[in-house]
Amino acid sequence: MGRPPPCAWKSTRIRAAILCVVLCPSAARAIDVPPPGSQGKDRVTLDSTFDIGRGGSSLDLNATFALFGTMEESGLRGRLTASGSWYHFLLDPTLGTSGSGRSLEGDLLAGYGVVIPRLSMIGLVGPAVVSSEDAGVSRERHGLKTVFSLYARPTDNSMAYTQVIYSTINDAYQAQAKAVIKIPAGAYFGPEMKFSGQVGNYQTRIGAHLSGISLDRLVVSLSGGVMRDEQLGRGQYFSLNLYTSF
């Protein structure tokens, strides 16, 4: 998708605003699926992520429910998500002028979770609503969002995690992967990668994370590294994730 000429400034601003809603730093959840055999008879999980990176920051809260049974059993799942993002973007690539914006998103998802020894998977789909204000332009959009997450512990001292998200709002996508080993402190450490964007536009992150730091019933995870935004260039990112269940 090529850059528009200067005379298309207004449409450029709208497209840039949409792009930043898609590419603004999004939640890099450390544990989106409860680890098998570690959550007792809990039926609800809560996780929240604060993320800051090149061009903006975001905060989200997810509540995932086992509609029947517990999180340790395969069955129907539901999820409520609320998130907010604050970001900067290019108003006109030719002139190099920039603007700022914010967006609020709400999702209502339903699906199924599969729990077997050393492996948990969850697939969810449902409506999403995004309300944004970008350089004075307010918009509200509706669409469909899908989420797939997989959490595995191949051995007692290793962990693998992947998540794929797609939204029909601007054909937005996100793919994330982590592969780590257990360290003496009882947490997990290793590399992570994440790709997000829409057709012709993207953001790439490569870094490391420290996951599974246990503080009683609260699990804390940290991640950070380098990133490249197609519009804004290179920078760094940092994420803090909190997770609990009951």
C-alpha positions as CSV (number, residue, x, y, z in Angstrom):
1,M,0.0,0.0,0.0
2,G,1.8,3.2,-1.2
3,R,1.9,6.5,0.4
4,P,-0.8,9.0,-0.7
5,P,0.1,12.4,-2.2
6,P,0.0,15.6,0.0
7,C,-3.4,16.5,-1.5
8,A,-4.9,13.5,0.3
9,W,-4.0,14.8,3.7
10,K,-7.5,14.3,5.3
11,S,-7.8,10.7,4.1
12,T,-4.2,10.1,5.1
13,R,-5.0,11.3,8.6
14,I,-8.0,8.9,8.9
15,R,-6.0,5.9,7.6
16,A,-3.1,6.7,9.9
17,A,-5.5,6.9,12.8
18,I,-7.0,3.5,12.0
19,L,-3.5,2.1,11.6
20,C,-2.4,3.3,15.0
21,V,-5.5,1.7,16.6
22,V,-4.4,-1.6,15.1
23,L,-0.7,-1.2,15.9
24,C,-0.7,0.6,19.2
25,P,1.1,-1.5,21.9
26,S,-1.2,-4.3,22.8
27,A,-1.3,-6.8,25.6
28,A,1.5,-9.3,25.5
29,R,-0.2,-11.7,27.9
30,A,2.2,-14.0,29.8
31,I,-0.3,-16.6,30.7
32,D,-3.6,-16.4,28.8
33,V,-4.4,-20.1,29.4
34,P,-4.2,-21.5,33.0
35,P,-1.3,-23.9,33.3
36,P,-2.6,-27.5,33.6
37,G,-2.7,-28.9,37.1
38,S,-1.9,-25.7,38.9
39,Q,-5.2,-23.8,39.4
40,G,-7.2,-26.1,41.8
41,K,-10.9,-25.8,41.2
42,D,-10.9,-22.2,40.0
43,R,-13.6,-21.2,37.6
44,V,-12.5,-17.6,36.8
45,T,-9.2,-16.1,35.8
46,L,-8.3,-12.4,35.7
47,D,-5.3,-11.0,33.9
48,S,-4.2,-7.4,33.2
49,T,-1.4,-6.1,31.1
50,F,0.3,-2.7,31.0
51,D,2.4,-2.1,27.9
52,I,4.5,0.8,26.8
53,G,6.6,1.1,23.6
54,R,7.6,3.2,20.6
55,G,4.6,5.4,19.9
56,G,2.3,4.7,22.8
57,S,1.0,2.6,25.7
58,S,-2.0,0.4,26.5
59,L,-3.8,-1.2,29.5
60,D,-6.2,-4.1,29.4
61,L,-8.3,-6.4,31.7
62,N,-9.5,-9.9,30.8
63,A,-12.0,-12.0,32.8
64,T,-12.2,-15.6,31.5
65,F,-14.9,-17.9,32.8
66,A,-15.4,-21.7,32.8
67,L,-19.2,-21.7,32.0
68,F,-19.5,-25.2,33.3
69,G,-17.0,-27.1,35.5
70,T,-13.6,-25.6,36.3
71,M,-10.6,-24.2,34.4
72,E,-8.8,-27.6,34.9
73,E,-11.5,-29.3,32.8
74,S,-12.3,-29.1,29.1
75,G,-15.5,-27.1,28.5
76,L,-17.2,-24.0,27.4
77,R,-15.5,-20.6,28.1
78,G,-16.5,-17.0,28.1
79,R,-14.4,-13.9,28.2
80,L,-15.0,-10.2,28.8
81,T,-12.2,-7.8,27.7
82,A,-11.9,-4.0,28.3
83,S,-8.8,-2.2,27.0
84,G,-7.5,1.3,26.4
85,S,-4.7,2.6,24.2
86,W,-2.9,6.0,23.9
87,Y,-0.6,6.5,20.9
88,H,1.1,8.8,18.4
89,F,1.1,8.5,14.6
90,L,2.0,10.3,11.4
91,L,-0.6,12.7,10.1
92,D,1.2,13.3,6.8
93,P,4.1,11.0,5.9
94,T,5.3,13.5,3.3
95,L,5.6,16.4,5.7
96,G,6.5,14.3,8.7
97,T,3.8,15.9,10.9
98,S,2.4,13.7,13.8
99,G,-0.7,13.5,15.9
100,S,-2.0,11.7,18.9
101,G,-5.1,9.6,19.7
102,R,-6.7,7.2,22.1
103,S,-9.1,4.2,21.8
104,L,-11.3,2.1,24.0
105,E,-12.3,-1.4,23.1
106,G,-14.7,-3.9,24.6
107,D,-15.0,-7.6,23.6
108,L,-17.6,-10.3,24.5
109,L,-16.2,-13.7,23.5
110,A,-17.3,-17.3,23.8
111,G,-15.6,-20.5,22.9
112,Y,-14.1,-23.8,24.1
113,G,-11.1,-24.8,26.2
114,V,-9.3,-28.1,26.0
115,V,-7.2,-29.2,29.0
116,I,-5.1,-32.4,28.8
117,P,-1.9,-33.3,30.7
118,R,0.7,-30.7,30.0
119,L,-1.3,-28.9,27.4
120,S,-4.1,-26.2,27.5
121,M,-5.8,-24.6,24.5
122,I,-8.6,-22.1,24.2
123,G,-10.4,-20.7,21.1
124,L,-12.8,-17.8,21.4
125,V,-14.9,-15.7,19.0
126,G,-17.3,-12.8,19.5
127,P,-18.2,-9.1,18.8
128,A,-15.8,-6.3,19.4
129,V,-16.5,-2.5,19.7
130,V,-13.8,0.1,19.3
131,S,-14.3,3.8,20.1
132,S,-11.5,6.1,19.1
133,E,-10.5,9.8,18.9
134,D,-7.6,10.5,16.6
135,A,-6.4,14.1,16.0
136,G,-9.9,15.3,16.7
137,V,-11.6,12.7,14.5
138,S,-14.0,10.4,16.5
139,R,-15.0,7.0,15.2
140,E,-16.9,4.0,16.5
141,R,-16.5,0.6,14.8
142,H,-17.9,-2.8,15.3
143,G,-16.5,-6.2,14.2
144,L,-15.8,-9.8,15.0
145,K,-12.8,-10.9,17.0
146,T,-11.2,-14.4,17.3
147,V,-8.6,-15.5,19.8
148,F,-6.6,-18.8,19.9
149,S,-4.1,-19.5,22.7
150,L,-2.0,-22.6,23.5
151,Y,0.0,-23.2,26.7
152,A,2.2,-26.3,27.0
153,R,4.7,-27.7,29.4
154,P,6.7,-30.4,27.5
155,T,8.7,-31.1,30.6
156,D,8.8,-30.0,34.2
157,N,11.4,-27.4,33.3
158,S,10.2,-26.0,30.0
159,M,7.2,-24.0,28.7
160,A,5.8,-23.0,25.4
161,Y,3.1,-20.4,24.6
162,T,1.5,-19.1,21.5
163,Q,-1.4,-16.8,20.8
164,V,-3.1,-15.7,17.5
165,I,-5.7,-12.9,17.4
166,Y,-7.7,-11.6,14.4
167,S,-10.3,-8.9,14.2
168,T,-12.4,-7.9,11.2
169,I,-12.0,-4.3,12.3
170,N,-9.4,-3.2,9.7
171,D,-8.4,-6.9,9.2
172,A,-6.1,-6.5,12.2
173,Y,-3.9,-9.5,13.3
174,Q,-1.5,-10.4,16.0
175,A,0.7,-13.5,16.5
176,Q,2.9,-14.1,19.5
177,A,5.2,-16.9,20.6
178,K,7.3,-17.7,23.7
179,A,9.6,-20.7,24.4
180,V,11.3,-20.8,27.8
181,I,13.0,-22.8,30.5
182,K,12.5,-22.9,34.2
183,I,15.1,-21.0,36.3
184,P,16.2,-21.8,39.9
185,A,13.9,-19.1,41.3
186,G,10.9,-21.1,40.1
187,A,9.9,-18.7,37.2
188,Y,10.4,-19.1,33.5
189,F,12.9,-17.2,31.3
190,G,13.3,-17.1,27.5
191,P,12.7,-15.2,24.2
192,E,9.5,-13.9,22.8
193,M,8.4,-12.6,19.4
194,K,5.3,-10.8,18.3
195,F,4.0,-9.6,14.9
196,S,1.0,-7.4,14.5
197,G,-0.7,-5.1,12.0
198,Q,-2.8,-5.2,8.9
199,V,-2.2,-5.8,5.2
200,G,0.7,-3.6,4.1
201,N,1.5,-2.3,7.6
202,Y,3.1,-4.0,10.6
203,Q,4.9,-3.9,13.9
204,T,7.5,-6.4,15.0
205,R,8.8,-7.1,18.6
206,I,11.7,-9.3,19.6
207,G,12.7,-9.5,23.3
208,A,12.8,-11.6,26.4
209,H,10.4,-12.3,29.2
210,L,10.4,-13.5,32.8
211,S,7.1,-15.3,33.5
212,G,5.4,-17.0,36.4
213,I,6.8,-15.0,39.3
214,S,4.5,-16.2,42.1
215,L,3.3,-13.9,44.9
216,D,0.8,-16.0,46.7
217,R,-2.2,-16.2,44.3
218,L,-0.9,-13.4,42.1
219,V,1.4,-14.3,39.2
220,V,3.6,-11.5,37.8
221,S,5.3,-11.6,34.4
222,L,7.7,-9.1,32.8
223,S,8.9,-8.7,29.2
224,G,10.8,-6.2,27.2
225,G,13.0,-5.8,24.1
226,V,13.3,-4.0,20.8
227,M,10.6,-3.2,18.3
228,R,10.1,-1.7,14.9
229,D,7.0,0.2,13.9
230,E,6.5,0.7,10.1
231,Q,5.5,4.4,10.6
232,L,7.6,5.4,13.7
233,G,10.7,3.3,13.3
234,R,12.8,1.5,15.9
235,G,12.4,1.7,19.7
236,Q,12.0,-0.4,22.9
237,Y,9.0,-1.9,24.6
238,F,8.2,-3.1,28.2
239,S,5.2,-5.1,29.4
240,L,3.9,-6.0,32.9
241,N,1.3,-8.7,33.3
242,L,-0.7,-9.7,36.4
243,Y,-2.6,-12.9,36.6
244,T,-4.8,-14.6,39.2
245,S,-7.7,-17.1,39.5
246,F,-10.4,-18.1,41.9
